[in-house]
């Protein structure tokens, strides 16, 4: 599940499909609903993070068009914040 852009684009589909994993993309109407829910819930619950630490050092990919940073919450949990400029990206997800 993801935003409409994520559901339409190939950057997540290709790595799975290359491993023989089928991808089921929701119908257009379902994509609209999911996209709306994600953004309306984001606004309701995630308009602001309080008392978090954002690690300044970023992981930078595709000449700076894709970046990610670690966000550490008060309970010690860690999340990744990814920012992608519009474009086509292919991530190498091979096992290391």
C-alpha positions in Angstrom: 0.0 0.0 0.0 1.2 3.5 -0.7 0.4 6.8 -2.3 -1.1 6.9 -5.8 2.3 7.6 -7.3 3.8 4.6 -5.5 1.0 2.4 -6.7 1.4 3.6 -10.3 5.1 3.6 -10.6 7.4 0.7 -11.3 10.2 1.4 -8.8 8.7 -0.9 -6.2 7.2 -3.4 -8.6 10.3 -4.3 -10.5 12.4 -5.8 -7.7 9.6 -8.0 -6.6 8.6 -9.1 -10.1 12.3 -9.9 -10.9 12.1 -12.4 -8.0 8.9 -14.0 -9.4 6.6 -12.2 -6.8 3.3 -11.1 -8.3 2.2 -7.5 -7.5 -1.5 -6.7 -7.2 -2.2 -3.0 -7.9 -5.6 -1.7 -6.7 -8.2 -0.6 -9.2 -8.2 3.2 -10.0 -11.1 3.9 -7.6 -9.4 2.0 -4.8 -6.1 3.9 -5.5 -7.9 7.2 -5.1 -9.5 6.0 -1.8 -6.2 4.7 -0.4 -4.3 7.9 -1.4 -7.0 10.1 0.2 -7.0 8.0 3.4 -3.2 8.1 3.6 -3.1 11.9 3.3 -6.1 12.7 5.4 -4.8 10.4 8.2 -1.4 11.9 7.9 -2.8 15.4 8.4 -4.9 14.2 11.3 -2.2 12.3 13.1 1.1 13.3 11.7 1.0 17.0 11.0 3.7 17.5 13.6 6.2 15.3 15.5 7.0 16.5 19.0 10.2 15.8 20.8 11.9 13.8 18.0 15.5 13.8 16.9 16.3 13.9 13.2 19.7 12.6 12.3 21.3 15.3 10.1 23.4 12.9 8.1 21.3 11.7 5.1 21.6 8.7 2.9 21.7 10.2 -0.6 20.8 8.4 -3.8 20.4 9.2 -7.5 22.5 12.4 -7.3 20.5 13.8 -4.4 17.1 13.2 -5.9 16.3 10.6 -3.3 17.3 11.0 0.3 16.5 9.4 3.6 17.1 10.4 7.2 16.6 8.6 10.5 14.0 10.0 12.9 14.2 8.9 16.6 11.0 9.2 18.7 10.9 9.8 22.5 10.3 6.1 23.1 13.6 5.3 21.3 11.9 3.8 18.2 13.5 4.7 15.0 11.8 5.4 11.6 13.1 6.4 8.2 11.9 9.5 6.5 12.4 9.2 2.7 12.1 12.1 0.3 11.9 11.4 -3.5 11.8 14.0 -6.2 9.6 13.1 -9.1 11.3 10.7 -11.5 12.0 7.0 -12.3 14.2 5.2 -9.9 15.3 1.5 -9.7 16.6 0.3 -6.4 18.9 -2.6 -6.2 17.3 -4.8 -3.6 19.4 -7.9 -4.0 20.3 -9.8 -0.9 23.6 -8.8 0.6 
